[in-house]
Amino acid sequence: MRELRLRVQALEERLRRLEAGRPPAGDGRAAAPRPVRPVRRCAGCGLPLRPRAGRCQECGLPLRP
């Protein structure tokens, strides 16, 4: 009876992990999520900022200091 209870607990834990979208415990195949760096965006065009000569490369809006 004790073995059955342990197996049910293990299955419940696995189900909780699957529902949460996490990999199984001890699964070395799962990659660690990369930290997301905030992207600076241009106030004029809203695209990711690629500065060039003090201006946005896409729309030419001067950058604020």
ZIJO-V178535 format. One record per pair of residues at least 24 apart in sequence whose ideal C-beta (glycine too) atoms are under 7 Angstrom apart, sorted by the first residue. I is the first residue (numbers start at 1). J is the second residue. D is the distance in whole Angstrom. If there is no record, write none. Layout:
[[I | J | D] [I | J | D]]
//
This chain:
none
//
